[in-house]
C-alpha cells in the first residue's frame, strides 16, 4: 500500500470540515449469533501504545491558505515542481484559458474533475508521481514472501464475474488461492492501488497457521478488470461474492476476513449484514468513512495549489463545503451511481455482531489512529484492538512482529471458543447398588430380603447360611424352603412348595414424571423335565409373576415405570415354584437372575436455555431465562470446569449471576434429572 495512495488525495479537498458523527450508544450485550452473547464489561483496550487522537484536520486547523511566489515554487525540489506542473497542466486543459473566460465556477469544476480523475479512475499518472515521491517499502518487504508463494505446489487461480454498475458491463475479477485442505479460509483484501503481492507476509502467516488463503485482486487493481475505484462501495459486494464462491466449493467453510487500509474499509462494510460463514474480521489501518478520510488527507494536496497562478487566488480551505457537494453531485452520483456519504465503515460496524479486531499504527500519518478510536467505540459485538507504536500506514504487521501475530492468533482463538458446546446424552447409569450380590456373613450388601411381595415384608435382618452357603429366608421345620445365594455374577433363588416366595429388594430414589426401566435376565435352573420356577419382579405395588420355560435359556425381562411422585421406590426381584409335576419327583425350583439394571430412560437432552434478559451492573452479569422445569442450570468455563449451579423452579424459571472473574468465555447449560445436557449458551466477556 502506498503512503499517499488514496487517490483520495485530490478528492480530499472537496470535503467539508464536518463535526464528527455522534457515536451510537451500545447495549450491555449483543447476541452475536443464536445462543452466543457478547457481554460488554467496559474493559480497557489492549494496546501496545497510547491511542493518538490527532487528525490531519486538527493539526492544520490554524493554517492559512497563502499564495506563493514563482521564486518560492522554483525553490521546491524537482519532484514537487513536476507534480505542481502536472496539476497546472490538467487544470489549464479543463479551463481552456484561450477559449473560455475564467470564473470561480470554472475553476471549481476543473478541481472537481481533477479530484475525481485522481481519486477514482484506475489509471492516473499524477497519482503515480505522488506515490513515487512519498514511496513505500511494501514491495521490498514482500520479495521474500513472494518467493515463498512461488515455491508452493498447492496454489491455484480463480476468477469471478461481477456486474459493474457505473459502466453497465461485466467485470472479470482474479484471485489466487492456497489450498491447505482446511475447514477455515482467510480472505485477504489489499488497500488502495496496492501491488498484487502487497499482502504476501499475511498470506504466509495465515497459511503457516493452517488456513486456506484467498487473495483477490480488487476490481480495477492489478489483473482484475474495472475502470473505477469506489473505496469499498462496490468492492464490498465483490468480497461477499468471493465468500459465496468459496462456500459453494467448500460447504460449511469458516471464513475470516483480513483487510488493509481501503481493504479494511471494504471488509468492514461487507459485513454490515453478516455473511453466515464469516466468523470474524480483522481490519488494519482502515478509515472510518470516505468523507473523513478525504478530509484528513486534504492538506496533502492543497499545499500544491498555493503555487499555481489563478488557482491560488482562492482560499481553498474555505471552499471545502461547496466543493464536496459538487464532487458528489457532478461526478460520484451520476458517474459511479452511489452517494459519497454511503461509504461509511463507521456505520457498518454498529450493525453487525461479527467479532472484530481493530489494528492501527500509532505513527500512521495517512489514516490517523483516531479512525480506530471512532470505529472501536461504535462497534457492537465482541471486539478487540491493538495499537502498534512507531508503525506508519500499513506497517503494523512488520513493525509489531510477534506481538502483532500473537494478538491475531489469540483473537481468533477467542472467536473459535465462542462456539456452543454440543448437547450431551448422559450414559445409562444403574441406579441399583451391588447387582453382583456381594455379601457379608449375614446378608447381601445393600439389599433387603422378603418372603412376600408387599413392601412391608422387606427387612435387612441378619440371615443364617446353610451348608450350601445359601442365605435362608424361610424354613419349615428342619427344611429350608426359601434360600438365595450369589450365583454367576447375580443371584439364584431356591423356593420349595408352591406357596413360598423369595425376593430381594432395594429402595431407589425416583423423580415425579421420570420414566425408569427395570431389566434383567431370568433363567429356570430347576433340574426337572416339567417342574419349573416363576420369576417375580416389580416396583412398589406393580407385580409381575411370570413362568420360565424348561429350556434353560436366559429370558430377558423388562418393566417400565413412570414415577407419579418424587420418592424412594422399592425395586424387587425374586422367584418361586411356578409349576409342580409330581412325576418329576421335584418339589422345588431354582431361579437365576443376573444383569440386573434399573435406569432412567430419558435419553433426550433438554432444549437449550431460553434467555429472557441480561443485565450488567458493576461487572456482574445477571441472566434470567427458562429451561426444563425442576432441572439444573450449570455454569462451566471453556475447560468444562463447573463454576456455579442453580435449579429451575416448577415452571422452569432461573436466575444466575456471572462475571468475567469466572472466565472470559462461559457456558450456560441445562442439565436434566438424568444428567443429559443441552447445547450451551455462550457468554463472552469483553
C-alpha positions in Angstrom: 0.0 0.0 0.0 1.5 3.3 -1.0 1.7 6.0 1.6 -0.1 8.8 -0.3 -2.1 6.4 -2.3 -5.6 7.2 -1.5 -6.4 8.9 -4.7 -8.4 10.3 -2.1 -5.8 12.9 -2.3 -7.4 15.4 -4.6 -10.9 14.4 -3.8 -9.7 15.3 -0.5 -10.1 19.0 -1.0 -13.7 18.6 -1.8 -14.9 17.7 1.6 -16.2 19.9 4.3 -14.9 20.0 7.8 -17.9 18.5 9.4 -18.3 17.7 13.0 -17.6 14.0 13.8 -20.7 12.0 13.8 -22.1 11.3 17.3 -21.3 7.8 18.4 -24.2 5.4 18.7 -24.9 4.0 22.1 -24.5 0.3 22.6 -26.3 -2.1 25.0 -24.7 -4.1 27.7 -24.7 -7.2 25.4 -25.1 -8.3 21.9 -26.3 -11.7 20.6 -23.5 -12.3 18.1 -25.3 -15.4 16.8 -28.0 -17.6 18.1 -27.1 -18.6 21.7 -23.8 -16.7 21.7 -23.7 -13.4 23.7 -21.1 -10.8 23.9 -21.1 -9.0 27.3 -19.7 -5.5 27.5 -17.9 -5.3 30.8 -16.4 -2.0 29.7 -12.8 -3.1 29.9 -9.9 -1.2 28.6 -8.3 -1.7 25.2 -5.3 -4.0 24.6 -2.8 -1.6 23.2 0.9 -1.7 22.6 1.0 2.1 22.6 -1.2 5.0 23.5 -4.0 5.7 21.1 -3.5 9.0 19.4 -6.4 11.4 19.0 -4.9 13.6 16.3 -6.3 14.0 12.9 -4.9 15.8 9.9 -7.6 18.3 10.1 -6.9 19.2 13.7 -3.2 19.5 13.1 -3.9 22.1 10.3 -6.8 24.0 11.7 -4.8 27.1 12.3 -3.1 27.1 8.9 -4.0 29.7 6.3 -4.0 29.3 2.5 -1.3 31.5 1.2 -0.4 32.5 -2.4 3.2 31.5 -3.2 5.6 33.4 -5.5 7.3 32.0 -8.6 10.6 32.2 -6.7 9.2 30.0 -3.9 7.9 27.5 -6.4 11.3 27.4 -8.1 12.9 26.6 -4.7 10.9 23.4 -4.3 12.6 20.0 -5.0 12.4 19.0 -8.7 9.9 16.2 -8.0 7.4 18.5 -6.3 7.8 21.0 -9.1 6.8 18.3 -11.6 3.7 17.5 -9.5 2.7 21.1 -9.5 3.3 21.4 -13.2 1.1 18.3 -13.8 -1.7 19.7 -11.8 -1.4 23.0 -13.5 -1.5 21.4 -17.0 -4.6 19.4 -16.1 -6.4 22.5 -14.8 -5.4 24.6 -17.8 -6.8 21.8 -20.1 -10.0 21.8 -18.3 -10.4 25.6 -18.2 -9.1 26.2 -21.7 -7.6 29.6 -21.0 -7.6 30.7 -24.6 -11.3 29.9 -25.4 -13.2 30.5 -22.2 -13.5 33.2 -19.6 -12.2 32.2 -16.2 -14.7 32.3 -13.4 -14.9 30.8 -9.9 -17.3 28.2 -11.1 -15.0 27.2 -14.0 -12.1 26.7 -11.6 -14.3 24.7 -9.2 -15.5 22.5 -12.0 -11.9 21.9 -13.0 -10.9 21.0 -9.4 -13.9 18.6 -9.2 -12.8 16.8 -12.4 -9.2 16.7 -11.2 -10.2 15.2 -7.9 -12.4 12.7 -9.5 -9.9 11.5 -12.0 -7.1 11.4 -9.4 -9.1 9.6 -6.8 -11.5 7.3 -8.6 -10.1 6.4 -12.1 -8.0 3.3 -12.4 -5.1 4.9 -14.4 -3.8 8.3 -13.3 -0.2 9.5 -13.9 -0.4 12.2 -11.3 -1.1 9.6 -8.6 2.0 7.6 -9.8 4.1 10.7 -9.4 2.9 11.5 -5.9 3.2 7.8 -4.8 6.7 7.7 -6.2 7.7 10.8 -4.3 6.4 9.5 -1.0 7.4 5.9 -1.6 6.7 2.7 0.3 8.8 -0.2 1.4 5.9 -2.6 1.0 7.1 -4.0 -2.4 10.6 -4.6 -0.9 9.2 -6.2 2.2 7.1 -8.6 0.0 10.0 -10.0 -2.0 10.9 -13.0 0.2 7.2 -13.8 0.7 6.6 -13.7 -3.0 9.4 -16.2 -3.4 7.8 -18.3 -0.8 4.5 -18.2 -2.6 6.1 -19.1 -5.9 7.6 -22.2 -4.2 4.2 -23.6 -3.2 2.6 -26.5 -5.0 -0.9 -26.2 -3.6 -1.9 -23.0 -5.3 -4.4 -22.2 -8.0 -6.1 -19.3 -9.7 -9.8 -18.3 -9.6 -12.0 -15.9 -11.4 -15.3 -14.2 -10.6 -17.6 -12.3 -12.9 -19.4 -9.3 -11.4 -21.6 -6.6 -12.8 -20.2 -3.1 -12.9 -23.0 -0.6 -12.2 -21.1 2.5 -13.5 -20.3 1.1 -16.9 -23.2 -1.4 -17.3 -20.6 -4.1 -18.1 -19.5 -7.4 -16.6 -16.0 -7.4 -15.0 -13.8 -10.4 -14.7 -12.0 -10.4 -11.3 -9.0 -12.5 -10.5 -7.6 -14.2 -7.3 -5.0 -16.6 -6.2 -5.7 -19.5 -3.8 -3.6 -21.5 -1.4 -5.4 -24.8 -0.5 -4.3 -26.3 2.8 -7.3 -28.7 2.9 -8.5 -26.7 5.9 -12.1 -26.1 7.1 -11.0 -22.4 7.6 -10.3 -19.9 4.9 -8.9 -16.4 5.3 -9.7 -13.8 2.5 -7.1 -11.0 2.2 -8.2 -7.7 0.8 -5.4 -5.2 -0.2 -5.5 -1.5 0.0 -5.9 1.4 -2.4 -3.8 0.9 -5.6 -1.7 -1.7 -3.7 0.6 -4.0 -5.6 -0.5 -7.6 -6.2 2.0 -9.1 -3.7 1.5 -6.4 -1.1 -0.1 -8.9 1.4 2.2 -11.9 0.9 3.5 -11.6 4.5 0.0 -12.0 5.8 -0.7 -14.8 3.3 2.3 -16.8 4.6 1.3 -16.1 8.3 -2.2 -17.5 7.8 -1.0 -20.4 5.6 1.5 -21.4 8.2 -1.3 -21.4 10.8 -3.3 -23.9 8.7 -5.7 -21.6 6.8 -6.6 -21.8 3.2 -5.8 -18.3 1.8 -7.8 -16.5 -0.9 -6.1 -13.4 -2.3 -8.3 -11.5 -4.7 -7.2 -8.6 -6.9 -9.7 -5.8 -6.1 -11.7 -4.5 -9.1 -9.6 -2.0 -11.1 -6.4 -3.3 -9.5 -3.7 -5.5 -11.0 -5.1 -8.4 -13.1 -8.8 -7.7 -12.3 -10.8 -5.7 -14.7 -12.5 -2.3 -14.0 -12.3 1.4 -14.7 -13.1 2.9 -11.4 -12.1 2.5 -7.7 -15.0 3.1 -5.4 -13.3 2.9 -1.9 -15.4 -0.1 -0.8 -18.8 0.7 -2.1 -18.9 -1.8 -4.9 -15.8 -3.7 -3.7 -17.8 -4.9 -0.6 -20.2 -6.7 -2.9 -17.3 -8.3 -4.8 -15.9 -9.5 -1.5 -19.2 -11.2 -0.5 -19.3 -12.9 -3.9 -15.8 -14.3 -3.3 -17.1 -15.6 0.0 -20.0 -17.2 -1.7 -17.8 -18.9 -4.2 -15.5 -20.3 -1.5 -18.5 -21.7 0.4 -20.1 -23.1 -2.7 -16.9 -25.1 -3.4 -16.4 -26.0 0.2 -19.7 -26.1 2.0 -19.6 -25.2 5.7 -16.3 -23.4 5.3 -15.5 -21.0 8.2 -14.2 -17.7 6.8 -12.1 -15.0 8.3 -11.7 -11.6 6.6 -8.5 -9.6 6.8 -8.0 -6.2 5.1 -5.6 -3.3 5.0 -6.5 0.4 4.5 -9.2 0.5 1.8 -9.3 -3.3 2.0 -10.0 -2.9 5.7 -12.8 -0.5 5.0 -14.2 -2.9 2.4 -14.0 -5.7 4.8 -16.0 -3.8 7.5 -18.7 -2.7 5.1 -19.0 -6.1 3.5 -20.3 -7.4 6.9 -22.8 -4.7 7.7 -25.2 -7.6 7.1 -23.2 -10.6 8.4 -22.4 -13.4 6.0 -23.4 -16.7 7.8 -20.0 -18.2 7.1 -17.9 -15.3 8.3 -16.6 -16.0 11.8 -14.6 -12.8 12.3 -12.8 -10.0 10.6 -9.5 -8.1 11.2 -9.2 -4.6 9.9 -5.7 -3.0 9.8 -5.5 0.8 9.4 -8.9 1.3 7.8 -10.7 4.6 7.6 -13.9 5.4 9.5 -15.6 6.9 6.5 -14.6 8.1 3.0 -15.7 11.5 3.9 -13.5 11.6 7.0 -10.6 10.0 5.1 -10.6 12.5 2.3 -11.0 15.3 4.8 -8.0 14.1 6.8 -5.8 14.0 3.8 -6.9 17.4 2.4 -3.7 19.2 3.1 -1.5 16.7 1.3 -2.7 18.3 -2.0 -3.9 21.8 -1.2 -0.4 22.8 -0.3 0.4 22.5 -4.0 -2.4 24.8 -5.1 -0.6 27.7 -3.3 2.0 27.6 -6.1 -0.4 27.6 -9.1 -1.4 31.0 -10.6 -5.1 31.8 -10.9 -5.8 28.7 -8.6 -4.0 30.3 -5.7 -6.3 33.4 -5.8 -9.0 31.3 -4.0 -8.9 30.3 -0.4 -9.5 26.6 -0.9 -9.7 25.8 2.8 -12.8 27.9 2.9 -14.3 26.3 -0.2 -14.4 22.8 1.0 -18.1 22.8 1.9 -19.2 23.8 -1.5 -16.8 21.6 -3.4 -17.8 18.4 -1.6 -21.3 18.9 -2.9 -20.1 19.4 -6.4 -18.0 16.3 -6.4 -20.9 14.2 -5.1 -23.5 15.7 -7.4 -21.5 16.2 -10.6 -19.3 13.1 -10.5 -19.9 10.4 -7.9 -23.7 10.2 -8.2 -24.1 10.4 -12.0 -20.9 8.5 -13.0 -20.4 6.0 -10.2 -24.1 5.8 -9.1 -23.6 6.0 -5.4 -23.5 8.7 -2.7 -20.1 9.5 -1.2 -21.6 9.6 2.3 -22.8 6.0 2.0 -19.1 4.8 2.1 -19.0 4.5 5.9 -17.3 1.7 7.8 -18.3 3.7 10.9 -21.9 2.9 10.3 -21.2 -0.7 9.2 -19.5 -1.7 12.5 -22.6 -0.8 14.6 -25.0 -3.1 12.7 -23.1 -6.4 12.8 -22.2 -8.6 15.7 -19.4 -10.3 13.8 -16.3 -10.4 16.1 -13.8 -7.7 15.1 -10.1 -7.0 15.7 -9.1 -3.3 15.0 -5.4 -2.6 14.4 -3.6 0.6 13.7 -0.1 2.0 13.6 0.4 4.7 16.2 2.5 6.7 13.7 0.1 6.4 10.8 0.1 9.9 9.2 -2.1 8.9 6.3 -5.1 7.4 8.2 -4.6 8.8 11.7 -5.3 6.4 14.7 -8.3 8.5 15.6 -10.1 6.4 13.0 -9.5 3.3 15.2 -10.9 5.2 18.2 -14.1 6.0 16.3 -14.6 2.5 14.8 -13.9 0.7 18.1 -16.2 2.9 20.1 -19.0 2.5 17.6 -18.6 -1.2 17.0 -21.0 -3.7 18.6 -20.3 -7.3 19.4 -17.1 -9.0 20.5 -14.2 -6.7 19.7 -10.5 -6.2 20.4 -8.0 -3.6 19.4 -4.2 -3.2 19.0 -2.2 0.0 18.5 1.4 -0.6 17.3 3.9 2.1 18.3 6.2 3.6 15.7 4.2 1.9 12.9 3.2 4.1 9.9 0.5 3.4 7.4 0.1 -0.3 6.7 3.3 -1.0 8.6 1.8 -2.5 11.8 2.4 -6.1 10.8 6.1 -5.7 10.0 6.8 -3.3 13.0 4.7 -5.2 15.5 6.2 -8.6 14.7 5.4 -11.3 17.3 3.1 -9.0 19.3 1.1 -8.4 16.2 0.8 -12.1 15.2 0.2 -13.3 18.7 -2.6 -10.8 19.0 -4.2 -12.0 15.8 -3.9 -15.6 16.9 -5.3 -15.0 20.4 -8.2 -13.0 19.0 -9.1 -15.9 16.6 -8.7 -18.4 19.4 -11.2 -16.4 21.4 -13.6 -16.3 18.4 -13.5 -20.0 17.9 -14.0 -20.6 21.6 -17.4 -18.9 21.2 -18.9 -22.0 19.7 -21.6 -23.6 21.8 -20.9 -26.9 23.4 -23.0 -29.6 21.8 -25.8 -31.5 23.6 -24.7 -34.5 25.7 -26.7 -37.6 26.3 -25.9 -39.0 29.7 -25.0 -42.7 29.8 -27.5 -45.1 31.4 -26.4 -45.4 35.0 -27.6 -48.4 37.0 -29.5 -46.9 40.0 -29.2 -50.2 41.8 -26.3 -51.0 44.0 -24.4 -54.3 44.3 -26.1 -56.1 41.4 -23.4 -58.8 41.6 -24.8 -59.6 45.1 -21.7 -59.4 47.1 -22.4 -60.3 50.7 -21.4 -60.3 54.3 -21.9 -63.1 56.8 -25.5 -62.0 57.4 -26.9 -60.6 54.2 -26.4 -59.2 50.7 -24.8 -55.8 50.8 -27.4 -53.1 50.2 -30.3 -55.5 49.7 -33.4 -56.2 51.8 -35.0 -59.7 51.8 -38.6 -60.9 52.0 -40.8 -63.9 51.5 -43.7 -61.7 50.4 -44.1 -59.2 47.6 -45.6 -56.4 49.8 -43.2 -53.6 50.6 -43.8 -54.1 54.3 -42.3 -57.6 54.2 -38.8 -56.5 53.3 -36.2 -56.3 56.1 -32.5 -56.2 56.4 -32.4 -58.6 59.3 -29.5 -60.9 59.7 -29.9 -64.3 57.9 -28.3 -67.6 58.6 -26.5 -69.5 55.9 -27.0 -73.3 55.3 -24.4 -75.9 54.4 -24.6 -74.9 50.7 -23.6 -71.3 51.6 -27.1 -70.0 50.9 -28.9 -67.4 52.9 -32.0 -68.9 54.4 -35.0 -66.7 54.0 -37.5 -69.2 55.4 -37.6 -72.7 56.7 -40.3 -75.2 57.6 -39.4 -77.5 60.4 -35.9 -78.7 59.5 -36.3 -77.9 55.8 -35.1 -74.8 54.1 -38.0 -73.7 51.9 -36.7 -70.3 50.6 -33.0 -69.5 50.1 -30.8 -67.4 47.9 -27.1 -67.2 47.1 -24.7 -65.3 44.9 -24.5 -67.0 41.5 -22.8 -66.2 38.2 -22.4 -62.5 39.0 -26.1 -62.4 40.0 -28.3 -64.3 42.4 -30.1 -67.6 42.4 -33.3 -68.3 44.4 -34.4 -71.7 45.8 -38.1 -72.0 46.5 -39.8 -75.2 47.8 -43.5 -75.9 47.5 -45.8 -73.6 45.6 -46.7 -71.1 48.2 -43.3 -69.8 49.2 -41.8 -66.7 47.6 -38.3 -65.4 47.9 -37.4 -61.9 47.0 -34.7 -59.2 47.4 -35.5 -55.5 47.2 -33.8 -52.1 47.2 -35.1 -48.6 47.7 -34.2 -46.3 44.8 -34.8 -42.6 44.6 -37.2 -41.7 41.7 -38.4 -38.3 40.5 -42.0 -37.5 39.6 -42.6 -37.6 35.8 -39.4 -39.6 35.0 -39.7 -43.0 33.4 -37.5 -45.9 34.5 -36.8 -49.3 33.2 -36.1 -52.4 35.2 -34.3 -55.1 33.2 -32.6 -58.4 33.9 -32.0 -61.9 32.6 -34.1 -64.7 34.3 -33.4 -68.4 33.9 -35.1 -71.6 35.1 -32.3 -73.8 36.5 -34.6 -76.5 38.0 -33.2 -79.9 37.3 -36.5 -81.4 36.2 -38.4 -82.2 32.9 -41.6 -80.3 33.7 -41.3 -78.7 37.1 -40.2 -75.1 36.7 -39.9 -71.8 38.5 -41.6 -68.4 38.1 -39.8 -65.1 38.1 -41.2 -62.4 40.4 -40.3 -58.8 39.8 -41.8 -55.3 40.2 -41.7 -51.9 41.6 -43.7 -50.9 44.7 -47.2 -52.3 44.1 -46.6 -53.2 40.4 -46.1 -57.0 40.4 -45.1 -59.4 37.7 -45.3 -63.2 38.2 -44.2 -65.0 35.1 -43.3 -68.6 34.3 -39.9 -69.6 32.9 -39.5 -72.3 30.4 -37.6 -75.6 30.9 -35.1 -74.9 28.1 -32.6 -73.4 30.5 -32.1 -70.3 28.3 -31.8 -66.8 29.7 -35.0 -64.8 29.2 -34.7 -61.0 29.3 -37.4 -59.3 31.3 -38.2 -55.5 31.3 -40.6 -53.3 33.1 -41.2 -49.6 32.5 -42.2 -47.5 35.4 -43.2 -43.8 35.5 -43.0 -42.2 38.9 -46.1 -40.3 40.0 -44.2 -38.6 42.8 -40.7 -38.0 43.9 -39.8 -40.6 46.5 -37.9 -43.8 47.1 -39.4 -46.8 45.1 -38.7 -50.3 46.1 -37.3 -52.4 43.2 -37.9 -56.2 43.7 -36.9 -59.4 42.1 -37.3 -63.0 43.2 -38.6 -66.4 42.4 -41.0 -69.2 43.4 -42.0 -72.7 42.4 -44.3 -72.0 39.4 -45.3 -75.4 38.1 -45.0 -78.7 40.0 -45.2 -82.1 38.2 -45.4 -84.8 40.8 -43.9 -87.3 38.5 -40.7 -85.3 38.3 -40.2 -86.1 42.0 -39.1 -82.5 42.4 -41.0 -80.1 44.6 -38.7 -77.1 44.3 -37.4 -74.7 41.7 -34.1 -72.8 41.1 -34.5 -69.4 39.5 -31.3 -67.4 38.5 -31.2 -63.7 37.9 -28.3 -61.6 36.5 -27.6 -58.4 34.6 -30.0 -56.6 36.8 -30.4 -52.9 35.9 -32.7 -50.1 36.9 -32.1 -47.0 34.7 -33.7 -43.6 33.9 -34.9 -44.0 30.3 -34.6 -40.3 29.4 -32.1 -40.2 26.5 -33.1 -36.8 25.1 -31.1 -33.7 26.1 -33.1 -30.7 27.2 -33.6 -27.9 24.7 -31.2 -25.0 25.0 -32.0 -22.5 27.7 -34.2 -19.6 26.6 -32.6 -16.3 27.7 -35.2 -13.6 28.6 -33.0 -10.9 30.0 -29.3 -10.0 30.5 -28.3 -7.0 32.7 -24.9 -5.8 33.9 -24.0 -3.8 37.0 -20.5 -3.2 38.3 -19.1 -6.1 36.3 -21.8 -8.6 37.4 -24.0 -10.0 34.6 -27.4 -11.3 35.7 -29.0 -13.8 33.3 -32.7 -14.7 33.6 -34.4 -17.3 31.5 -36.2 -20.7 31.4 -35.2 -24.3 31.0 -36.6 -27.6 31.7 -38.6 -27.5 35.0 -37.0 -28.8 38.1 -33.7 -29.2 36.4 -30.2 -27.7 36.9 -28.5 -24.8 35.2 -24.8 -25.3 35.1 -22.2 -22.6 34.5 -19.0 -24.0 33.0 -15.8 -22.5 31.7 -14.2 -23.4 28.4 -12.4 -26.4 30.1 -15.7 -27.8 31.4 -15.0 -26.8 35.0 -18.2 -26.1 36.9 -18.3 -22.6 38.3 -21.8 -22.3 39.5 -25.1 -24.2 39.6 -28.7 -23.2 40.2 -32.0 -25.0 39.9 -35.1 -24.1 37.8 -38.4 -23.9 39.6 -41.5 -25.9 38.7 -42.1 -23.5 35.8 -38.6 -23.8 34.5 -37.5 -20.2 35.6 -34.0 -19.5 36.7 -31.7 -16.5 37.5 -27.9 -16.7 37.7 -25.1 -14.2 38.1 -21.8 -14.5 36.3 -18.7 -12.3 35.9 -15.5 -12.1 33.9 -13.6 -13.3 37.0 -15.0 -16.8 36.4 -13.6 -16.8 32.8 -13.8 -14.8 29.6 -15.8 -17.5 27.9 -18.6 -19.1 29.9 -21.2 -21.7 29.0 -24.7 -21.9 30.5 -26.1 -25.5 30.2 -29.4 -27.0 31.2 -28.9 -30.4 32.8 -32.0 -32.6 33.4 -32.6 -35.2 36.2 -30.7 -37.9 34.5 -27.7 -35.7 33.6 -28.4 -35.1 29.9 -27.0 -31.7 28.9 -28.4 -29.1 26.5 -26.4 -27.2 23.9 -24.8 -24.4 25.8 -25.5 -20.7 25.6 -22.1 -18.9 25.4 -21.3 -15.7 27.2 -18.1 -13.9 26.1 -16.8 -11.1 28.3 -15.1 -8.1 26.6 
